[in-house]
Amino acid sequence: MKPSSEIRRENLNLLIEQHGSIANLNTSLGRKRTDATLSQLRKGLTHSGSNKVRVMGDTLARDIEKRLSLGLGWMDTDHTGVIIPDIEGVKPEGVWVPELENYGSMGDEVSLYEQDVIVGGVTLAPEFVRRLNASHPSNLRVINGHGDSMLPTIHPGDKILVDEGVKDLYDGIYVLQSYDSVFIKRVSKNLKGKLLISSDNPNVKLSEELDGTEELKVIGRVVYVWHGFFV
């Protein structure tokens, strides 16, 4: 998992790109155009006294979010592959992926909506989508994870990118439906060649061998988790 300092630096770079320059971003934040703070943070310069690398603190992160109306926690959220509109609202061309209201359970019981409810979406950079090796860009969906059974790979509340075009099980992490519940679990093969469903959290004792009699539907394969994981 990426440290928050790295995520904040990446998001700072996104904002600089969005505004066209550090000077323009400083202006939007109510700072002097020549203020060197953001430049020092971007470059990861060290403090002259302690020789420690400069990182963005909570106070500055929350101030940036407030002044730019980004929403609380935006600076701490991984936006890898997501195209951010420029300050005039213009987006470069990309792949739009819907975000669904349905959740994937990682320990908590979460019921399935009868129909997918689209609550938003993200526009992904084409080169990022190519790295996913998805079945087709139109099969990509964003959902949210709940529970802690897939820690440390997936954290509660993480946004998860799912390829719904993958219906066959092989080694990887999948969104699975059993009756009216949806789960996110790891699938692997044991020494007998049988498929196993398990959790990544070592504190969760789950390892179930599939024998083909289960009422199990494959929703799709997890291909990215937004805190720095291709899976």
C-alpha positions in Angstrom: 0.0 0.0 0.0 1.3 3.5 -0.9 2.1 5.7 2.1 -0.1 8.8 2.5 2.9 11.0 1.8 3.4 9.5 -1.6 -0.3 9.7 -2.5 -0.4 13.4 -1.4 2.7 14.1 -3.6 1.1 12.4 -6.6 -2.2 14.3 -6.1 -0.2 17.5 -5.8 1.3 16.8 -9.2 -2.2 16.2 -10.6 -3.3 19.6 -9.3 -0.3 21.3 -10.7 -1.0 19.7 -14.1 -4.6 20.7 -13.8 -3.8 24.3 -13.1 -1.0 24.5 -15.6 1.8 25.6 -13.2 2.7 25.8 -9.5 2.2 29.6 -9.7 -1.4 29.2 -11.0 -2.1 26.6 -8.2 -0.7 29.0 -5.6 -3.0 31.7 -6.9 -6.0 29.4 -6.6 -5.0 28.5 -3.1 -4.7 32.2 -2.1 -0.9 32.1 -1.9 1.7 34.3 -3.5 2.5 33.0 -6.9 6.2 32.8 -5.9 5.5 30.7 -2.8 8.0 27.9 -2.8 6.2 25.5 -0.4 4.5 23.4 -3.1 7.6 23.2 -5.2 9.6 21.9 -2.3 7.0 19.3 -1.5 6.8 18.2 -5.1 10.6 17.7 -5.3 10.8 16.0 -1.9 13.5 18.4 -0.7 14.9 17.9 2.8 14.7 20.3 5.7 18.0 22.0 6.2 18.1 21.4 10.0 16.8 17.8 10.4 17.7 16.6 6.9 14.3 14.9 6.8 12.3 14.8 3.5 9.6 17.4 3.3 6.1 15.9 3.3 2.6 17.4 3.1 1.0 17.5 6.6 -2.6 17.1 7.4 -3.2 20.8 7.9 -2.0 21.7 4.4 -3.8 18.8 2.8 -7.1 19.7 4.4 -6.6 23.4 3.5 -6.0 22.5 -0.2 -9.2 20.4 -0.2 -11.2 23.2 1.3 -9.9 26.0 -0.9 -10.3 23.9 -4.1 -13.7 22.3 -3.0 -12.2 18.8 -3.6 -14.0 17.1 -0.7 -12.6 15.9 2.6 -9.9 13.2 2.0 -9.3 13.9 -1.7 -5.6 14.5 -1.1 -5.3 11.1 0.7 -7.1 9.2 -2.1 -5.2 7.3 -4.8 -6.3 8.7 -8.2 -3.9 6.5 -10.3 -5.2 6.3 -13.9 -8.0 8.8 -13.3 -8.2 11.8 -15.7 -8.8 15.0 -13.7 -10.5 17.8 -15.6 -8.6 21.0 -16.0 -9.7 24.1 -14.1 -12.2 25.0 -16.9 -13.8 21.5 -16.6 -12.3 20.2 -19.9 -11.3 16.5 -19.8 -8.9 14.9 -22.3 -10.3 11.8 -24.0 -10.4 8.7 -21.9 -12.4 5.6 -20.9 -15.5 6.3 -18.8 -16.2 3.6 -16.2 -19.5 3.6 -14.2 -19.4 3.4 -10.4 -22.1 1.2 -9.0 -24.1 1.4 -5.8 -23.5 -2.3 -5.2 -20.8 -3.2 -2.7 -18.5 -6.2 -2.3 -18.4 -7.7 1.2 -15.1 -8.5 2.8 -16.5 -9.8 6.0 -19.6 -7.8 6.5 -22.9 -9.1 5.2 -23.9 -6.9 2.2 -27.1 -7.6 0.2 -27.3 -7.3 -3.6 -29.4 -4.8 -5.3 -31.7 -6.4 -7.9 -30.4 -4.0 -10.6 -27.1 -2.1 -10.9 -27.5 1.5 -9.7 -25.0 3.9 -11.3 -24.0 6.6 -8.8 -21.2 8.2 -10.7 -18.1 7.2 -12.7 -14.5 7.9 -13.4 -12.7 8.6 -16.6 -9.5 6.5 -17.0 -6.5 7.3 -19.0 -6.2 4.9 -22.1 -2.7 3.9 -21.2 -3.8 2.9 -17.7 -6.6 0.8 -19.1 -4.2 -1.0 -21.5 -2.1 -2.0 -18.5 -5.1 -3.7 -16.9 -5.4 -6.3 -19.6 -9.1 -6.2 -19.3 -11.4 -8.3 -21.4 -12.8 -5.1 -22.9 -13.0 -1.5 -21.5 -16.8 -1.6 -21.6 -16.7 -4.4 -19.0 -15.0 -2.3 -16.3 -17.0 -1.2 -13.2 -16.1 0.5 -10.0 -17.5 -0.8 -6.7 -16.6 -0.2 -3.0 -15.3 -2.8 -0.6 -16.7 -3.3 2.9 -15.2 -5.3 5.8 -11.6 -6.3 6.7 -11.3 -9.9 5.5 -9.1 -8.9 2.5 -6.6 -6.7 4.4 -3.9 -5.7 3.6 -4.7 -6.0 -0.1 -8.1 -4.3 0.0 -9.1 -1.9 2.8 -12.6 -1.1 4.0 -14.0 1.7 1.7 -11.5 1.2 -1.1 -12.7 1.8 -4.6 -12.2 -1.4 -6.6 -12.0 -1.8 -10.4 -13.7 -5.0 -11.6 -13.6 -6.6 -15.0 -17.1 -8.1 -15.4 -16.1 -9.7 -18.7 -14.1 -12.4 -16.8 -16.4 -15.3 -15.8 -13.9 -18.2 -15.5 -12.1 -18.7 -12.2 -8.3 -18.8 -12.1 -5.7 -17.4 -9.6 -6.8 -13.9 -8.6 -9.3 -11.9 -6.6 -12.9 -12.1 -7.7 -16.3 -10.5 -6.9 -18.6 -13.5 -6.3 -22.4 -13.7 -5.8 -23.9 -16.3 -3.5 -27.7 -16.1 -3.4 -28.4 -12.4 -2.6 -25.0 -11.5 -1.2 -21.8 -10.3 -3.0 -18.3 -11.1 -1.7 -14.7 -10.3 -2.6 -12.4 -13.2 -2.1 -9.2 -14.6 -3.4 -9.3 -17.7 -5.7 -6.4 -20.1 -6.0 -5.7 -23.8 -6.7 -4.5 -26.2 -4.0 -2.1 -29.1 -4.5 -5.0 -31.3 -5.7 -5.9 -28.9 -8.4 -9.1 -27.9 -6.7 -10.2 -24.2 -6.5 -10.0 -22.6 -3.1 -11.8 -19.4 -1.9 -9.9 -17.6 0.8 -9.4 -14.2 2.5 -6.1 -12.3 2.6 -6.4 -11.3 6.2 -4.4 -13.8 8.3 -6.8 -13.2 11.2 -9.8 -14.5 9.2 -10.0 -18.2 9.0 -11.6 -18.9 5.6 -10.4 -21.4 3.1 -13.1 -23.3 1.3 -12.6 -25.8 -1.5 -15.1 -25.6 -4.4 -16.6 -28.8 -5.7 -18.9 -27.4 -8.3 -22.1 -27.8 -6.3 -22.1 -24.3 -4.9 -24.7 -21.6 -5.8 -21.9 -19.3 -7.0 -21.9 -16.7 -9.7 -18.8 -14.9 -10.9 -19.5 -11.1 -11.2 -16.0 -10.4 -12.3 -12.3 -10.2 -11.6 -10.7 -7.4 -9.5 -8.0 -5.8 -11.7 -7.1 -2.7 -9.6 -7.5 -1.3 -6.1 -7.2 2.4 -5.6 -4.4 2.5 -3.2 -1.7 1.3 -5.6 -2.5 -2.3 -6.3 -2.7 -4.0 -9.7 -4.1 -7.5 -8.9 
